[in-house]
Amino acid sequence: MEGMSERQYAAHAGLSRGAIQKAKAAGRLVLHADGSIDAAGSDARRKGATDPSKQRSTSTISPRLKPVPEAAVTAVSDTLRDNGLPAPGTGSGTTFLQAKTAHEVLKAQERRLRLDRMKGELIDRGKATALVFKLAREERDSWVNWPARVAALIAAELAVDAGAVQKALETHVRAQLDELAGIRPQFR
């Protein structure tokens, strides 16, 4: 026998014999002509074909991986921090597990938003802005017309000229509306 048996390779790799049999059947192991397992070749093939999050070893990141852009690392850190999860410190690298956790958190948030939209609990920002604008305009128009409606009543109660009361009310209402015009709703 040139290489290792399934049992020997399972012990060598720290896996069960069943896992080795599945890998062998799937063609993820390098075999010698006699059917025995080439340990070095199989280790390399398994390492390249296995998802890093599912590997047991705690080795460092492989040098063949591309560097992650700083914006992506910052986005992962922000997502983790916003959801109360531990985020990497400044200057330290983001682990694959942290990035995967951030990805899962974002997927869950997206699904929740989609569900809220389907339930009708989430509204469109453009529609909300248009509705607030419409309501503010109706309120402003109501206030602009108010002095003309009440000036005669106030003038009668005070026994003064109705025109002067209306002019004074219009002046003060316009000043108040000008002050309120500076308020802009902020939709995040």
N, C-alpha and C positions, 0 to 999 in steps of 0.2 A: 504494500500500500504506500503510495507516494505521499499522500497528505493525511488529513485527519478524518476520523469517522464523525458521524453526526453528533454522537455523545461527546466526543473529545472537543469538537468545535463549539458545541453548546456550552461546555464548561469554560472554554477559552474566551468566548464572547460574553459570558454571563447571561445567557438566554436559555429558555427552555428548549427541549429537544423538538417539541411541536413547532415552536417558532422557527427553528432551523429547517425543519421539514417543509414548512410553508415557504420560506425564503428559497429553498432549493427548488421546489416545484414552480415557483414564480420566476426562476432564473436570476435571482439576485445574488447567487453565490458563484464563485469561480470553481470549477471542478477539474480535476485531473482526468486523464483518459480512463483510469480504472474506476472512476466514480467517487473517489475520495475528494475531500474539500481542501482547496488551496487557501490556507488561513490568511496569508498576507493579501492576496488578491481579493478574497471575499471581504476582508475587513475594509479595504479601500472602496470596493463597490457598494457595500452596505452603508458606509459613511456618506458617500456621495448621493445615495438614493433615499436616505432616510430624512424625514422632516426634523430639523434641529430641536423642535420642541418635544419630540418624542424620543430623542436619544437619551440614554442614561448617563453618558459621560458629561462631565462638567468642564470639558476643555474650552479653551478660549476660541474666539471667533476665527474662522479659517481665513488665511491671507488671500484666498482667491475671491472672497466676497467683495462687492463694490462698497465704497464708503457711503454712508447714509447722509443726505444733505442736512445741514443744520436746521433748516426750516421744518423738516420732518421730525427731527428729534425734539424740537421745541413744541411742535403740535402734539406729539405723544405725551410730553411732560405736562403740557397744559390740560389735556384731556384727563390724564390720571389725577392731577391736582384738583381739577374742577369736580371730580367725582369722589373725592376723599380717599384716593388710593395713593400709596407711596410712589413718588416720582423721583427720577435720578437727580442728583444735585448738579449744580452748574459745573460744566467741564467734564463730568463723568459720562460714560457711555450709557446708552439705553440698551437694556438687555432685550433679547428676542421675546422673552416672556412678558416684559413690560409693554413692548410694542404690540404683541398679540392681545394683551389685556385691553389696551387702548382701542384697538381695532374692534374688539367684541363690544366694548362699552359704546362706541360710536354706532355700531350696527343696532344695538338695543335702543339707543336714543332715536335713530332713524325709524325703526319699526314702531316705537311709541308715537312719534309724530305722525306717521302714516295712519296709525289706528285712530288717533285723536282727530285727524282730518276726516276719516271715514265716518266717525261718530258725529261729526259736526261740531266738535268742541274746539276746533282750531279754525281761525278765520284768516282770510287773505289780508296781508298788510295793506295792499292798495285799496281794498274795499273798506278796511277800517279807517284809513286815512281820509278817504272820500266821505265816509259817514261823519267823522269828527268835523271835517271842514263844513259839511252841509249843516250840521247841528249848530256849529259856532256862527255861521252866517245867519241862520234863522233867529238865533238869540240876539245877535247884533241888530238885525232888522227890527225885532220886537222892541229893543231898547231905543232905537232911533225914533220909532213912532210913538213911544210912551209919553214924551212931553206934550205932544199935541193932544193926546187923549185926556190927560189929567190936569193940564194947565188951567182950564176953566174951572174945574172943581176946586183946585187949591186956591185960585184967585177969589172964588166966591167965599170960601171959608175964612180967608184972611182979609177980605174986602179990599183987594188991590187990583191993579190993571192986569188982565189975563195975558195980554201980549208980553208984558215985562216978565211975568212968571214963566211963560213958555220959553222966552229967549234965555232966561237964567237956567232953566232946567236943561235946555238943549246944549248950552255951553258946558255945563257940568257933566252931562251924560256923554257928550263927545270926548271930553277930557278923560273920563273913566274908560271909554272904549279904546281910545288911543293907547292908554296905559296897558290895557289887556291885550292889545294887538301884538305886543312884544312877546307874549307867551307862545311858545311853539311846542306842540306835543312831540315827544320823543318815543318812537316805537323801536325797541331793540330787537 
